[in-house]
Amino acid sequence: MPNESGTWIMYCVSWDDPECLHTVKDASEYIDRVGFLPLFKNEIPGFSLEERTVPEFLWSGDVKVDPWEWREIIAREGKIAYGKFFDKKAGLRDV
């Protein structure tokens, strides 16, 4: 995620976008389907948790809607691992 003049630039979607992941369950099921998912925007357009969630909820601390919180919940379930898998960048992948 780039920072321009002290402002983080988010590449997210709106709540009503068909690509939007609304819950930790949605995110887990999507990752299970595709096999892995970077946490933040990368060279592949639309292929990150950031780009499939709503910007207002990232780092909100609300486990129901915050993808930053989801990474811990997903990892605790034991089917998907969280780590620095993508050129030392964070992401999630099936184990």
Backbone torsions as a table, in degrees:
resi	resn	phi	psi	omega
1	MET	NA	120.0	-177.3
2	PRO	-75.8	155.1	177.1
3	ASN	-120.7	119.6	179.2
4	GLU	-116.1	115.3	178.8
5	SER	53.6	41.1	177.4
6	GLY	83.5	3.2	179.3
7	THR	-113.3	126.9	177.4
8	TRP	-75.0	133.5	178.2
9	ILE	-97.0	120.3	-177.8
10	MET	-103.1	140.3	177.3
11	TYR	-116.3	81.0	-174.4
12	CYS	-117.9	-177.9	178.0
13	VAL	-120.4	168.9	176.0
14	SER	-84.2	161.2	-177.3
15	TRP	-57.7	-35.5	-176.2
16	ASP	-91.5	4.3	175.8
17	ASP	-67.7	133.8	-179.6
18	PRO	-61.2	-20.8	179.1
19	GLU	-84.3	-7.8	-174.4
20	CYS	-70.1	132.0	172.1
21	LEU	-94.9	119.6	-172.9
22	HIS	-95.1	-23.7	-175.0
23	THR	-136.8	165.6	176.0
24	VAL	-61.9	-33.6	177.3
25	LYS	-64.7	-43.9	176.2
26	ASP	-56.7	-46.1	-178.5
27	ALA	-63.6	-46.4	179.5
28	SER	-59.9	-44.8	-179.5
29	GLU	-65.1	-38.6	178.4
30	TYR	-65.6	-46.2	180.0
31	ILE	-63.4	-39.4	177.9
32	ASP	-61.1	-38.5	179.6
33	ARG	-69.4	-45.3	-174.4
34	VAL	-91.1	-17.4	176.1
35	GLY	97.3	-32.1	177.8
36	PHE	-164.0	160.0	-179.4
37	LEU	-157.0	119.5	173.6
38	PRO	-61.8	150.7	179.8
39	LEU	-73.7	-41.1	-175.9
40	PHE	-118.8	162.7	-179.3
41	LYS	-47.1	143.9	-179.4
42	ASN	-143.9	-161.2	-176.8
43	GLU	-69.1	-19.1	-178.5
44	ILE	-97.5	108.8	-177.1
45	PRO	-56.7	131.4	176.9
46	GLY	79.4	0.4	-175.1
47	PHE	-104.6	67.7	174.2
48	SER	-160.9	157.7	176.2
49	LEU	-63.9	-38.9	177.7
50	GLU	-53.9	-45.7	-174.6
51	GLU	-80.0	4.1	178.7
52	ARG	-124.1	15.9	179.5
53	THR	-133.6	172.1	-175.4
54	VAL	-89.6	131.4	-174.3
55	PRO	-62.0	-34.1	-177.0
56	GLU	-64.1	-21.9	-174.4
57	PHE	-93.1	-19.7	-179.9
58	LEU	-64.6	124.9	-177.4
59	TRP	66.6	25.6	177.5
60	SER	-80.4	-21.0	-177.3
61	GLY	84.6	-3.1	179.6
62	ASP	-88.4	106.9	-174.2
63	VAL	-60.7	-19.9	179.8
64	LYS	-71.9	-31.0	-173.2
65	VAL	-130.2	-5.8	-174.2
66	ASP	-91.8	111.0	-179.7
67	PRO	-62.3	-25.3	176.0
68	TRP	-65.9	-38.5	176.4
69	GLU	-72.6	-34.7	-178.8
70	TRP	-58.6	-34.7	-176.0
71	ARG	-58.6	-37.7	179.0
72	GLU	-72.8	-42.5	179.6
73	ILE	-61.8	-46.7	-179.8
74	ILE	-61.1	-45.4	-179.2
75	ALA	-64.1	-38.4	179.5
76	ARG	-63.8	-27.7	179.5
77	GLU	-65.9	-23.6	173.6
78	GLY	88.7	-6.3	179.0
79	LYS	-92.4	-23.8	-177.2
80	ILE	-130.0	133.6	-179.8
81	ALA	-99.1	148.3	174.0
82	TYR	-111.5	134.2	178.2
83	GLY	-177.0	-173.3	179.6
84	LYS	-95.9	79.2	-174.6
85	PHE	-95.5	-16.7	-169.0
86	PHE	-116.7	84.8	-179.9
87	ASP	52.6	48.2	179.4
88	LYS	65.6	23.8	176.3
89	LYS	-114.3	147.4	-173.9
90	ALA	-67.8	147.1	176.0
91	GLY	-170.5	180.0	-178.9
92	LEU	-126.5	143.2	178.2
93	ARG	-150.1	153.0	176.0
94	ASP	-61.7	147.1	175.4
95	VAL	-112.9	NA	NA
